[in-house]
Amino acid sequence: MGHILDLPNEILAEIISLVRAVERASKYAKNKMSLVCWRLRYICHGYIFKKYTLDIRLPTWLVYERKVLPPGKPPKKWDIDLIRARIDHLRSKISSVRAIEVNDWGSEESRHDPHPPSEFDTPFPSAFIPELLATLKMLSHLRSIHIGTNHGDRLITLNDDLWDWVLQADPLTVKLEGLLIPPRVTFPASMSTLIIDGFTQMHKERLLPFIRPKHLELSYQFSYETPLPVYVPDYPELESITINADVLRVPADLKTPVFDFTRVPQAAVHLKLTFYVEYKMHIPRCWREFKKQVPSMFADDLTQYDVHRSEKCAATLIRKPFSDPDLDFNLDSDSSLRQEHIGGEEADEYEQRAMDAYYRARARYF
């Protein structure tokens, strides 16, 4: 009788690739399979470490959200021994890595200190870059590079040598997270997707006018003080644009639209607009206000969009490309476009009554 380990590595790799994390118990199925024997360990590592996250320094709140961080938790302060241990771990998995994420949020205390930070308080200190690059340059066939830092109020310019490595690696996807910009507006030649997490007016003015990625993803930086940046894409190469933004503090008397995609009719558009509130009691009122205000946020005609309340405090708006009306972009091509920002007064009143009843019950028992 044959045994599964009698199969060649290519067949075993195909079988392992079919493992899906359907339930919590099977979430780390490939990790468990890698413990069976050295042969399965070698094959599974190609999937387990295909996307690798190297956390140099993280803030306290983010450290405890991480689930798998070999070896140990990333430091909050500059700890060269622990950082080198994490780099050594990356070096041992280099043959498997195809997507790399490198995060350095800098010293946690320095972000609240009004005085100028020292070199090792800032993210990606120059003195450490050669040691970091010695390992990163060993990586080959990278498809995605993600460089992240804190979402503070201090502009961080990437080190020249570190950005040169990104250009030489020539990935298909580049992601910049935080108030971070490259030292010069030169991007990898093969890059088709640019992701900016923490998009601000600075990114709009200093990056986007000079590059034309096919796919663009922008997560707007949340701010109590500064308004949302108004970015109007206008280049014909754009195939899709995805935007995540919190619009709770968009002024009610908005004079100029915040979103304008009229110049890119060929592009698929996907927006997730949130209105997160501190107390649940405000959700029904904020949803009703959002419904009234959302048409004024757009220069486009919203009848061309599928508008759907996807969460209690969020709405999703999707527009298909006009050039390909049958393209499935998270939308059933045979269904009519939902317009949930119009009508629905009875459902809104029911939600308000249910919320009022909930808080009356709480008042009685608490």
N, C-alpha and C positions, 0 to 999 in steps of 0.2 A: 504494500500500500504506500502510495506516495505521501510526501510531507510537504507542507507549504514552503519550507526552506529549501526544498529541492528546486524550486523555480529560480530562474535567473533574476538578477537584480532589476533589470528593466521591467519585468512583469510584477515583481514585488512593489516597485515604485508606483506602478499604475494602480495596484490594489490599495496601497496606503493613501494615494491621492484621493480615493473615493470616500475616505473616512470623513464624516460630517459631524460637527458639534451640534447635534439636535437638542440634546438635553444637557443639563449641568453636569451630570455624571460622566458624559462622554466629551466634555469640553477639552480635556487634556489627554484625549485618547492617543494621539501620536506620541506624547511625552511618555505615556505608560508603555507603549509598544517599543520605544527606544531602549527600555530597560530589560527587554527579553534576552537579547544577545548582542554581541558586537556588530554583527552584520546588519541587523535591523536598526541598531543605533546609528550606523553610518548612513543608512537610507533615510531614516526619519529626520535626521538633522537637516537634510536638505529642505524639509518642510518647516520644521520647528524654528530654524534660524534664518529662513528666507528673508524675513523682515527683522532686523536687529535694531534695538534701541540702546544707545550708549548715553546714559545720563551722567554727566560730569558733576553738576550740582543742581538740586531742585529745592523749592521752598517746602516748608514743613507740611502744608496742607496737601501738596501733590505727592510727597514721598509716601504717605500712607494710602494713597489711591492706587499705587503701583502694585501689581500682583506678582509678576515674575521679574525679578531684578538680580540676576547673577552677577557677581557674587555679593550678596548682602544689599542693604539699602544704600542709595547714593547719598553722599554727604551734603549737608546744608552749608558747610564752610569749606574752605580750601583744605583738603586732606590728600596730599600727593600720594601717600601709600595706598589708600583706598581707590583713588582714581586710577593709579597704575594697575591695580589688581583687576579693575573692570576692563581696562584696555587689553591686558593680557588675556582675559576671557574672550574678548572680541577676536583677538589674533588667533585663538584656538578654533574659531568657527568661520574663519575667512572663506573657506571653500564653499560654504553654504549660502552666504549673504548675497542677496540681490537687491535689497532695499535697506538703506541705512538712515537712521534718525539719530542726530547728535544734539543733545540739549545741554545748555549751560546757562542757568538763570543768575549766575553770579552769587555773591555773598548776600544772604537774606538781610543782614543788618544794614548793609551799605545802601539798600534801596530806600531806606527811611532816614538816612543820614544826610543832612543838608551840605556837609563838607564834601569836597571832591574825593572820590574813592581812590584807593591805592590800586596798583596794577592787578593784583590777584583778587581784588574785590569785584572787578568788572568781569563780564562774561568773556570767555575765550581770550585769556591773557596772552599777549604776544610771546612771552618767554616760554609758554607751554606749547605753542603751536607746532614747532618742529618735532617734538616728541609725539604729539597727536598725529601729525601727518605721516610719520614713519610707519604707523599702522594703517591709516586710511588709504595710503597709496598701494597697499598690498591688495586691496579689494579690486575685483575685476567684474566686468559684465553687470555693472550696477544699472538698474532700471529707474530707481527713484532715490533722491537725496532730500532729506528733511533736516533743516537746521533751525533750531528753536532757542528762544531766550525769553526773558520776562516781558510782560505787557505793561511796563512802567511808563514813566514820562521822560526818560532819558534816551535819546536816539543812540543806537548802537550800530557802528559801521563794521562790517565783517573784515577780518584780517585779509590782506592781499593774497598771502600764500594759501590760505584756506579757500578763498574763492577761486584761485588758480586751479586748485585740485578739483573743485566742482566742474570747472570748464573742461578740464582734461578727462574727467570721468564721463562726461557727455551723456547724462541720463535723459530719459524721456520725460520724467516728472521732477520738478523742483518745487519744494515747499519752504517758504520762509515764515516763521512764526515769531510774533512779538514785534516790538518796535525796532526792526532790523532791516538794514539795507546793504546791498553789496557795495564794495568800494568803487565800482564803475558799472555803467549800464551795458554790460556784455553778458549774454546768457549762452548756455550750451547750444551748439548748432542743431542737435537732434531734439531739443526740448519741444514737446508738443503741449504739455500741461503745466501751467503755473498756478500754484496755490499760495495765497497770502492769508494767513490767520492772524488777525489783528490789523486789518486794513484801515489806513488813516489817510488824511489829506496829503501827508508827506509821500506816501506810496503813490497816490494818484498823480502828484506833480513831478516826482523824481524818477519813477519807474515806468508806469504804464504808457506814457506818450511815446516811448522809444522801443517797445517790444510788441510783438504780435503773435502770442501763442494761439494755437487752435482751440484750446480748452482753457478756460479761466475760472478759478474758484476764489471767491472773496468772502472772508468772514470779517465783518466790520468790527472794529474795536469799540467796545462799550465805553461810554463816557457820560457822566452827569453834566459836563460843562460844554463840550464842543459838539456842534451839530454833525449829523452824518455827512460824510463827503459825497458829493454828487459826481459820480463817474458816468460818462456817456460813451460807451464803446462805439467805434465808427469805422473799423477796418474790415474788409470783406473776407479775410482769412478766418475770422472767428466762427467756429462751428457750435460751441456751446458755452454758456456762462451760468455759473451757479453762485448764488449770493445768500449768505446768512446774516441777518441784521435784526437788532432789537429796536423796534420803532415806538416803544412806550412813550419816549420823551420827544417825539417829533411834534412840533408846535401844532395846535389845533387850527390856527389861522395860516396854514402853509401857503406861501406865495409862489414858490418855485417847486416843481416836481423833484423828488429825490431820485427816482428811477426813470431812465429814458432808454429804451431799446429800439426806437423807431429807425435808427440808422443801420441796424443789423438785422434786417428781416430774414436773413438766411440762417440765423443762429437759433438753436434751442435755448430756452430761458427757463431756469428753475430757481425760484426764490423761496426761502423759509423766513417769514417775518414773525418775530416773537414779540410778546408784550408781557414779559414776566413781572409779576407783582409780588410784593413781600407777604401779603395776607390774602388767603383764598377768597375772602369776602368781596374783594374788588374785581374778581375775574369776570362775572357777568357784565358789570358796567364797562370794563375795559374792552370786552368783546363788542359791545354795542357801539362804543366810540370808534373802535377800529373799523367796523363796517362802514360807518359814515365817512371816515377819513381816508380810507385806502384809495378811492378813485383819485383824490387830489395828490397822492404821492406819485402817480404815474403820468408820464406824458403819453403813454400808449393807451389804446382803447382796450379796457379790460374784458370786453366781450370776446376777445381773441384768446383769453386765458382761462384755464381751469382753476377756479378759486375754491379752496377746500380748507375747512378748519381741521387741521391734522392733529392738533393737541388742544388741551384746554386753553393754553396760552400761546398758541401758534397757528399760523395759517400758511398753507403752501400754495404758491401760484406757479403754473406751468404753461409755457407757450411752446407749441411745436414749431419747427422750421416751416416756413411757408413753401420752400422749395421741395419738401418731402412730407406731405401731409399724413402719410401712413407710417412714419417713423414712430416706433414705440418709445416714448420718453416718459416712463412712469405714468402712462395714460393710455387707457383703452381706446384704440382708434375708432371703434364702432360706437362708443358712448358719446352722449352730448356733453358739452363743457358745463361743469358745475359752476354756479355763480352764488356761492353761499354767503357772499357779502350783501346780497340783495334779498329782502324779505326775511322770513323766519321769525317774525315778531312773536308768534305764539310759543315757539321753542325757547326764545330768549326770556319771555316772561316766566315760563315754567322753570328754567334754570335759576332765575332770580328768586322765585318762591322757594325752590328746594334749598338754595343757599341760605335764605333767611330762616327757614325751618331748622336747618342744621345748627346755626348759631344760637337760635332760641333754645334748642335742646342742650347745647353746651352750657349755656347760661344757667340752666336749671341744675345740672349735675356737677358743674365745676364752679 
